[in-house]
Amino acid sequence: PASQDAKAAKEVLTRFNRPYLVSVPLVFQSVSEWQESELGLHPVQVALQVSLPEIDGAIEPLIYAGRDGQSGRSIPMQDRIDALATRALNWARLRKKQNKDKKVCICLFQFPPDKGNVGTAAYLDVFGSIFSVLKKLKDEGYTVGDIPDDIEGLQKSVLEDPEASYSMADLNVEYRMNVGEYEKLCPYAQDLQENWGPPPGTLNTDGKDLLVYGKRFGNIFLGIQPTFGYEGDPMRLLFAKSASPHHGFAAFYTYLEFVFKADCMLHFGTHGSLEFMPGKQVGMSGYCYPDRLISVLPNLYYYAANNPSEATIAKRRAYASTISYLTPPAENAGLYKGLQELSELVKSYQGLRENPQRGATIVNSIIATARQCNLEKDIEDLPEEEFDTKQVSLEERDTIVGKVYRRLMEIESRALPMGLHRIGVPPTAEESIATLVNIAQLDRPESGIKGLPRIIGESIGKDAETIYRNADRGILEDVEQLQALTMASRAAVRALVMESTNEEGRVAEVNPFMRDVFSFFGGGSPWKKALAEAGFPDCSEDDLKPLFNYLEGCLKEVVVNNELPGLLKALQGEFIPPGPGGDPIRNPDVLPTGKNMHALDPNSIPTRAAAETAVVVVDRLLEGLAKQGEFPESIAFTLWGTDNIKTYGESLAQVLALVGAKPVPDSLGRVNKVELIPLEELGRPRIDVVCNCSGVFRDLFINQMNLLDRAIKMAAEADEPIEKNFVRKHALEQAEELNISLREASTRVFSNAAGSYSANVGLAIENGSNIDEQQLQEQFTKRKGFALSSDSPGVLTESSDLFKSALSKVDLTFQNLDSSEISLTDVSHYFD
């Protein structure tokens, strides 16, 4: 509505205060081409008429018309127009209907299908949050009925059925739908029989009726979404490119629409299965299962603020209006047991290091304790326990202790989520400190703000990067300096937050003007004093002031309670203001939560900053491998959607950098060209890259996948020596091996088929006791072996043989994750 001026659009739409539905006519395809396409809406139109309006706050991208392929005349699609009109009317009814008469389904998830997993969602205390929501709805006049007195009672009401006598025995059955009723009410029941046989089937049934699990409280139904259905059938996972929901899944959504007669859905937390059901990627038809299942119900969705990529899938495929919720702040992990003992030994050494007898004895104890903690696997050249450090110089002992101390600091500072977030409960002061410490670490040159480590480092005449680099090498002085710098940062941020903390440990309103007055008469700001007490009295107030003004603004946003008000606005049929999703540390504009999340303009990445960072990462990767005597010819690269949104395309740029190519933005900053870097400038061989793109990445960044393919094909076709161009070397070998052209042999960008997600290897491993490694390999290559070529934009072709051939040349795999919430040790099964 505002010619790509998102700020103006948001202001206009907020004043108008009505949901903004983005209905789309087909422009680049005929109706028949769209109907036959697994992809759905053309990628160019997705970027222009879906991605950009989402930034303004648009929801529900429904196709309503297109042109005839022969005559060129416009053809209205009656079923799509009916769906669009009914959905719009249902949103309008939310505005007019009294709260006491509104029926709302709150949908819980369960994965894997077991009682212990009902009501799980990423980073969220689900039942605690639902309890808060129910109480708030009751206060607002909704007919909630008699809810239990506490969270435990609420949980038991859903999980325990006194008359349980069937497979999922511990779940409360709210409704039994007989087969006749199901076939009468569900318009697509017949279509499901191809995959699942006649109803009731074997899932969500007692053998006679289809069972709807959950618990009703007045006009609020807590429903439990059925699982995908593959979990108990690993062989189906092996061979199914796509399938359909099972009868129990269809019965659940049929019940909501036709029996319970819900006015609105609220899917609760990240994430369920509805949006990942088979169908087109964007621009659903009436035969796509997400469209069939959600039908005409307004669909609200509480979604973790750090996951805009999968939230975008829910918005486009299941017509969700997302309401973001905060992820729990990350606190330092700390040390325990042997690691704590090791830390005490290091501190003892710092006081006695120059004593040749006692200093060396302590170093011997440090080595023995480090080995007991298995740190020799992380510390290069850690001496054996029998080694006597009395034989070496003070500098060599310092180096040993420095390397151990560096690893201890790394473990101690590892970020761990502080519990789970509860909707409607803002962070405490302590939790706010953890978030702000992380925000304060980063330089923000676009705002003229230096990060706190840089400011502290400059106050002692050192560069923060040098301190980090030397500490990583184990230089004791710099390791100690880094620890002091880290503790000072925490103290300064704590001083800021404590200025605004009340007796309950919560952040209250602050008066910056009055604080500045007190600072003037008190000899400086609280954070300046905290830094001085920590040993850094000379930090520049000119640098500190803009940083702490920025942190204060972030603090206000962190503690805003907008998640419940955002839901209430949506239930009134009002406009949910849009906001970016992503990492609130890297991009505090994600705050406050409670907004309708969007991703970014896909044509704007990789940005220049992302490309520069990517070169640094690639150089470090290759340097690290070179130290081990390796130089890879081919690297398998995994690309995920959320990480590229958070980093504005760093992973994309890393692929280009390995190949020896760079993105070329146009005058508007859109990246639709690439060019090769000359070998003389590159200074190393071009490295072959095989890209495994997630289904979510494919949906969001298919134009950028074309960009990668173009760069790799340019490298393969460059007239360069094969010892300096491994892309060309391998493509020539594959062309001969598979009897195909060089251009086809240089295909390196693969994903799932359109409308399909994940390799499902994790599911197969969890549920299949008789599946061998060969079958898993076959499943992975079959599901992920769909190639994208820039010669046929937007078309994914089954090419598992080419995928296998490319993978056979791979020396190592690489994935650069960007996360303030998790590390690799948090991922317990990294199969997909």
N, C-alpha and C positions, 0 to 999 in steps of 0.2 A: 504493500500500500504506500510505500515511501521511497520508491526508486532506489532500493538497496541501501537506504539510510536506516539501519536497524534501530538506532536510538530514537529517531523521530517516529518510526513505526510503532515502537513499544509505547511511546507517550500517547499516540493517537488511539491505539487499541486499548490501552489501560483506561483512558477516558471513556471510550465507547463501552468497555466492560462487557463484552459478549465474546463467546468462543469464536475463534477465527478458523473456519474450515476451509482448507485449500483444495477445491475441486479442480481437476485438471483435464483439459481436452488433449487428445493425442495430436502431436504436431509432426514428429519425425517418423511415425509409423502409420500404416493403415490399420483399420480395426482388425482385419484378418491376421496381419503380421503380429500385432499385440496379442491376439488370442493364442497364436501358435508359439509365442515366445515364452521360454521358461524364465527368462530374465525379467520380463514385464516391461515397464516403462523404459524408454531409451535413456542411456546414461547421461546424455547431454541435457535432456529434459529433467531428469532427476536433479541434476546440479542446479538448473535454473529455476524450476518450478516446485521443487520439494525442499532441497537443502537450504536455499536462501530464504524462502518463506518461514522455515522452521526457526531461523535465527530471529525472525520478527515475532514468533509465538504461534505459528500456524500448526494445526493438527489435522489428522484424518485425510491424507492425500487420496481421494477417490477419483477414478476416471469416470467421466460422464458422457463423452462423445468422441468421435474420431471421423476420419475421412474414409470413403470407399476407395479401395485400391485401384479400381478401374475408372470410375467416373470422377473421382476427386471430390464428390459432394460430401457434406457433413452428415454423419449418421448419429442420431441420439441413441444411447444405450438404455433402454427402458428399465432393465433390472437394476442398473447402477444408479440411475436417476431416482428410482424408488428408494433404494438404500440410502442415498444421500439425503433425500427429503425427509425420510423417517428419522434418520440420525439427527438431523437438524431440529426436527420437532421434539425429539426426546430430550435434547439439550435445553430447548425452550421450556419444556414442561418442568424441568428441575427448577427453573426460575419461578414458576407460577404455583407449583404444588406446595402445600404446607408441609413443614418438616415432619409433623406427626403422621402424615400419610405416605411419606417416601419410604420405599423399600430398597435397602442397600445390601448387596452381597459383598462381604469381605472374604477374599479368596486366599487361603493358605496353601503352601506348597509342601511336598514331601518327596525328598529324594536322598538316597534310594528309598524304595517303598517299605518302610519299617516304622513302627511306632516311635522309635527314638528320633526319627528325622521329620516328624510332622511339625510344621511351623518353623522351618529353618529358612534363613535368608542371609545374604552376605552382610556381615558387620552389624546385624540388627537383633535386638532382643524382641522377638516377634510377639510373644504373648504379653509381655510387659507393655509393648507399644499398643497392641490391640486393646488392652485394658484401659489405657489412657484415652484412646480414641472413643471407646464405648462410653466412658464417663463424660467426655466432652460432648458427644452426640446427645446423650441424655440431657445434659445441661442446656443444649440448644433446641430442645423440644422434640427430638426424634423419639419414636416409640421403641424403646430399647427393651422393655420388659424387665424381668428380675435377673440381673446379672449376678454372678457369684461375688462374694465379699473381697476376694483377693485374686492375685494372678494365678496362684496354684489351683484355686477352685475353678477358674476359667479354663485352665489347661486340662484339668480332669474332666470337665464337662464335655470336651471335644474328644478326648482320647479314650474314655472309658464308657463302654456300653454294657449295662447290666444283663442284657439278653444276648450277648455275643455268642455266636456259634458258627462262624465262618472264617475264611482265610485271614482277612484283615480284622481279626476279632476284637482288637482293642479300640477301634474307632467307632464313634457314635454314628449310627445310621439315622439320618433325618428323614429320608424318603425312600420308599421302594416303588420303582417304576416297572410295571409289568411290560412284557414285550409288545403287547397290542398297543398300549398307550405310547410307548417309545416309537414304534413304527408310524403311528398316526401323527405324532407331534414333530418328529425329527425329519425334515424334508430330504436329507441325504443319507438316511439309514441304509438304504439299499446299496449305495456306492461303497460302503465300508465292508461289505461282505466279501469282496475280492481278496482283501488282506486278512480279515478276521472271521470269516464264516458267518453263519446266521446268528442273530442275537439270541440269548444274552451274552454268548461267548464265555470266556474264562476269567475276565478281569472285572473287578467291581461288581461282582454278582454272587448270589448264594446258590446259583444253579437254576434259579427260577425267575427272579426279578433282578433288574439292574439297581444297584445300591448307590444312593447319593449320601456321601459321608459329610458330617458336620453337625452344627448345633444352631438352632434358631432361637433368637432372643427378641421377641416381638417382631418388629419389621426389619430386624438386622439378622442376616444369616451368615454364620461363620462356616464357609464351605471349604472342603479340602479338595484341591484340584487333583484328579487322577494323574498317575505318572504316564510317561510316554507309552509304556506297554512292552517295550523290547527287553526290559530288565531280566525277565526270566527266560528269554529265548536268545542266547548268544548267537546261534547259527543264523537267525533272522538278521541280526546286526551285521553279520559277515557279508551278506549279499544284497541287502536292501539299499538301493540308491535313495529311494524315498518310499513312503508308504502312505498311511492315513491314520488318523486317530482311531482308537478302538471304540467299541460300542459304549463302554463305561464312560469314556472321556466325552463322547457326544451326548450321552444321557445327562451328564452333569450340567453342561451348558444349555441343553434343552430344558431341563428342570428350571434353571434360573429364569429363562425367558418366558416359558409358557405355563409353568406351575406356580413357582414362587412369584413370578411377574415383577422381577427386579426393575427398579427405575435406573439403577446405576451399579456398575461393578467397581470394586476396589481391589486390585491385585496387590498383595501385601509383601513387598520386599523383592530383592534381586535374587533369583528370577525364576519364572515358571516355564512351562512348556508350550503354551498357546502360540506365542509369536514364532516358535521354531517349527511349527507344523508345515507340511509340504504345501507349496504354492509358489507363485511368482515372487521375485525378490522385492520389487516395489511396483505399485499399481496393480492391486489385487483384482482378480475377476471374481465372479460369483461362484466359481468352482474351486477357488483357493481355500484351503481349510482354515487358516486364521480368520478369513472373512466369514466363512460359513459358521464358525463356532461363536465368534463374538456377535455376529448378526447385527442388530441395530442398537445394542446396549452402549451407552456412554461408558468408556473404559478408563478409569483412573488407575494410576500405578505408582505406588511408592517405590522409588528406585535410588540406589546408592549414588551419591553425587560424583563418585570417582569412576563411574562406568558409563560414559556417554555413548559408547559404541553400541553396546547391547540395548541400552535404552532407546537408541535410534531405531533399532530393529523392531522393538515393541511399538514404537510410534508409527512406523510405516506399514508394518504387516498386521498389527492387531489394533490399530487406531487408538493407541494409548495416549492419554494426557498424563505425562509424568509429573510427579511431585518429588523433588530430590530430598534425600535425607543425608545427614552428616555421617561420615565414617568416624569411628572412634579415633581420638588423637593417639599418636604413637609416642610412647615413652621409651627411654633408654632401658635396655634389658637388664643391665646391672651384672654383677658377678656373684658366684655362689661356690661353696665347697672348695675344691682344689684351685679353682680360678681365683677365688677370694684370697686364699692362702698365698698364691703366687703374687697377687697384687701387693700383699703385705711385705713379702720378701723384696720386691722391687723397691718399695718405699724405704725399707731398711738399707738397701744397697745405696740409695741416693744419699744417705747420711754418712755412710762408711766406705764409700767407693775408693777413697785414697788410702785407706788402711790396707796394706798389702796382704796381711793375714786374714783379717775378718772380712774384708771386701771380697777376696777370692773365695772364701768359704761360702759366703752368701750366694755368689754366682754359681758355685757348684750345686747348691740347694735349688737355685732357680732352674738350672738345666734339668735336674732330676724331677722336680715338680712339673715343669713344662712337659716332660715326656710322659709323666703319669697322666696328664690331661690330654695326651695325644696331640700336642701342638707341633710335634716334629713334622707332621704332615703339612702344616701351614707355614712353617718357618724354614727357610732355605739354610742349609749348612748348620743346623743346630748341633752342637757337639754331642758325643755320646756321654752317657752318665759317668763312665770311667775316666773321662777327660778331666785333668786337674788344671783349673784356670790360673793357678799360681805360676804356671809356666809361661803365661802370655802377658802382654803389656796391658796397662790401664786402658788404653784406647781400644784394644781388642775386646777386653771385658765389657767396656761401655757398649760396643757394637752388639755383642751377644744380648746384653740386658735390653738394649734399645729395640732389638727385633722382637723380643718377647713382650716388652711393654707395649709396642705398637699393636701386636695382635690382641693383647688384653684390652686395649682401648677400643679396638674394632669390635670385639665381642660385647664389651660393656655398653657401647653406644649403638648397638644394633636396635633398630626400631621395632617395638612390639606394641600391637594395639592394646589400649587400656580398656579391656572388657568389650561390651557391646553397646551400641547406641540405642537409646529409647526415644521414640517419637514424642515430641513435646517436652523433653527434658534437656535444657541447654547445658553445655559443659560446665564443670566446676572451674574454679580459679586454677587449680592444679592442672587440670586437663587443658585449659586455655594456654597455660605456660608452655606445655609440651608442644602444642601446635605453633605458637608464636616463635619459639626457639628455632624450629625448622624453617619457618618463613624468613626469619632474620638472617639465615645463613647465606641467602642468595643475593648476588648483585643484581640490580635492576636498572641497567644503564638507560633504558628508554624513559625512566622516571627520574633519572639523576640521583639514584639511591645506591650507596655502597652497602654491601653485606657487612654484618657485624664482625666476622672474622677478619675481613680486609681492614676495617677501621682499627681494630685492636692491633693487628700486625703492623700497620703503618705507624702506630703510636710508639713502637719500639724499633722502628727503622727496618722492619722486615716485610717481605711480601708473603701473604698468606699461602699462595701457591707453592712458594719455595719451602715454607714450613711443612705443608702437606707432603710434598715430594720427598724431602729429606726424612721426615718421620716414617714414610713408607719404606725407605731404605734402611730404617733402623738406627738412625743417628740419634743417640740418647738425648742430646741437648734439645733437638727439635721435637722429639717425642714428648719430652717434658713441657716444652713450650706449647705444643698442641693441646696437651691436657689442660694446662693453665688457661689457654685461650677458650677452650670448650667450657670450663667451669665459670669463667668470667662472663661468657655469653649468657649462660643460664641465670647467673646472678642478676645481670642487667635486665633481662626480660622479666624475671621474677619481681624486680623492683617496680617495673611498669604496671604489672598486673595487680600487685598488692595495693597500689594506689587506688584501685577501683574495686577492691574486694570487701564485701560486707561480713558480718559476724557469722553468716551461714556458709561461708566459703564460696559464695557465688559472686560473679562480677556484677556490680551495680553501675549506674550512670556516673560519669566523671565530669569534672569541670576543668578542662585544660587551662582556661584563663586563670582560675584561682591557683592551680598548681604552678603555673609559670610565675605568678606573683611570689608564692612561697619559695620557689626555686631561686628567684632573684635575691631574696633576703636570706635564704638558707645556704647560699654558697654553691649552687649548681643543682642540676636535675637529679632525681633519685637514681637513675641509671648511671649517670656520671659518677655519683658517689659509690655505687656498687662496683663499678669498674675500678675505681681507685682503690677500694678495699681489697679487690681481687689482685692488685698488683699492677694495674694499668692506669695510672693517674693522668696520662698525657693524651688520651683519646680526644680527637677534634670535636668540639661541640658543634661546629658547622656541619660536620658529617653526621653526627649523632642525631641532630634535630630532625632532618627530613626522614631518616630511617624510623625514629620512634614516633613521629607523627603518622607515618604509614602504618606502623605496627598498631598504634592506637585505633586507627580506622579499621584495621583487620580484626582487632579485639571486639569492637562494637558489632561487627558482622558475625563473628564466631558465636556470640552469645544470643543473637536474635532468635527468638522462638517463632519461626514462620512456618513450621511444618504442619502443625494443626490448623492454623488460620488458612494456609494454602489449601488444605483439604476442604475446609468449610466453604471457602469461596467456590471451589470447583463443584461441590454438591449443590450450590445455589445457581449453577449454570453461569458463573461469571468467568471472566478472562483470567487465566493463570499467567502472570508475567514470566517471560522467558529468561533464561540465563545459561551460561556455558556450563557444561559438565567437565570434569577432569580432576586433576590433583590440586586441592586447595593450597598446598604449599607452594607449588610452582606458579599457580594462577589463582590468587585470592579472590578474583572476580566470581569464582564459583560460589562464594559466600554472599549473602546468607542463603541457606538452603530453603526448600519449600517452593522452588521455582520449577517451571516446565523446562526441563533440560534440552539443550540442543548440542550438536557436535560443532563442526566448523565448515566453512566453504571448502569442499574437497579440492577445488582447483587452486587453492592458495598454498598448498603444501607440495614439497618441502619448502619452508621459508629459508631466507638467506642465513639466518642464525642457526637453524637446524642443519643446514648443509655444512656450515663451518664446524659445528660441534661434531657432526658425523665424521669429518676428516680426522679430527683428533682421536675419536674412538677407534676408527679403522687403523690409524697409525699405531695406537697403543696395542691393539689386538695383534697386529703383524710383528711389532717389536717383541711382545711377550712370547709369541711363537718362535721368533728367530733366536731368542735366548735359549730355547729348548732344542735348537738345531732343526726347526721345521719351517718350511715355507709352503703353504697350501696352494694347490692348483685350483681346487674347487671347494666352495663352502656352501653348505645347505643352510638357508636362512628362513626363519619362521617369522611371519608378519602378522601381528594382531592389531585390531582396530583401535582399542582404547589407548594403547601406548603411543600410537601415531597421532592421536588427537591430543594427548597430554603434551607431547614433545613437538607438535607441529611438523611431524614427518621426519624425525631423526632416523628412524629405521629405514624408511624409503631412501633417504639420502645416503645411508651407510651402504645399501646395495649398489647405488650409483657410484659411490666412491671406490668400492672394491673393483668394480668393472673398469674404473677409470673414466667416468663420465660425470657431468655436472648438470643440474637443472638450470634452465634459462627462463626466468620470469619475463612477462611482457610488461608494458607500461602501467598496467593496473595491478601488477603483482600476481597474476595468474600464471601457473606453471604448466605450459602445454608443449614445451620443447626441451630437448636435451642435446648436448653436444659432447663429443669425445675429447678428453684431455690428451694432447700429444704425448707420446711415450717419453720424449726427452723431458717434458715438464713433470710427468708423473713420477719418473725416477724408479720405477719397478715394473714388473710384468702386470698385465691385466688379469685379475683373478676371476675365474668362472663362479657363478652364483646360481644356485637352484632355490627358487622362492616357493615356500609352502605357505599360502595365504589362507587365513581362517575364513570361514563362511561370512563372518561379520565384516572382516576387512574387505572381502569381495563386494559385499553389498554397499559399503560406504565409499570405497576408493577404486572402483573399477576403471575410472579414467587414469588413475595413477598406476594401475597395473599395466595399462597400455603403454604408459611412459617407460616403465621398467623394461617391458618387452622390446620397445623401440631401441633403448640404449644397448641392451644385450645383443640384439641383432646387428646394430651398427658396429659393435665391437667384433662380432663374429665375421662380418663382411669386410673389416678393415684389412688392407693389404699390408700386413705386418708379420714379422717372423714368429713362428708358433712358440718359440721358447720365450718370447716376450708377450704373448697373447694366448693365455690358456683357454679363453672363451672360444677363440677360433680353432685352437688345437683340438679341443674336445668335440666341437661341432663337426669338424671334418671327419673325425673318427666315427661319430654317430651317423653321419650321412652315409658313410660307406657301410657301416654295420647294419643299418635299418633300410638301406637303399632308398633314401629320401634326399630332398634338396638340402643344401647347406642352410638355407633360411629356415626351413622347417625344423632341421636338426638343432638349431640354436634356440628353440623354444625352451624357456626356463621358468615361466611363471604359471604356477598350478594352484588349483583350489578344489573345492567341492563343486558338484553340479549346481546349477542355479536352483535356489530354493532348498538346498540341502546343507546341513551344518555338521561339523565335527567328523573325525574319523571313527568315533565310537569305540576306539580301542580300549579306553578306560572301562567302559561299560562291559565290554566283552571279557576283560580280565577279571573284573569284580564278580561276574555272574557265570563265567564259563570255566568249569573245572577241566573240561576235555579239549580245550582249544590249544593247539601247539603253536610254536613261534612262526612257522611257515604260514599258517592260516591268518595270524595277526598281521604279518607282512602283506599278505594278499588283500586283507581288508583295508589296510592303510593305503596301499597304492591304488586300489579300486575306487575308494571313496574320495581320495585327494588327487587322483590322477586326471583331472579335467584341465586342459590347457587353455590359456587365453593368448590370443595373437593380435597384435596391433594391426595386422592385415585384415582381420575381421572383427572390428571393435564390438565388445559386448557379447561375443559368442564364446561359450565354453565348450570345448570339444573333448570327448573321451579319448585320452592319450596315455593310458597307464603304461604302455610299453615304452613310450618316450620318457615318461617320468622315471621308470625303473632304470633306463639307460643313463639318464642324467645323474641319478642318485649313485649309480655304480662308480662314478668318477670322483665322488665327494670324499674329501680328506677329514673334514670336521663339520660339526653343526654349530650354529651361533644364533642366539636370541638375546637382544638387549632389552630387558624389561625396565620400565620406569615406574617405580612405586614407592610411596612413603609408608604404605601400610603392610606390605609383605616383603619377604626375601625368599630366596630359593628354598630355605629350610622349612618354609611354611607350606610348600606344595608337596603333598605326601605322595601323589601318584601323577607323574608328569609324562603321561603316555600320548596324549592327543596334541 
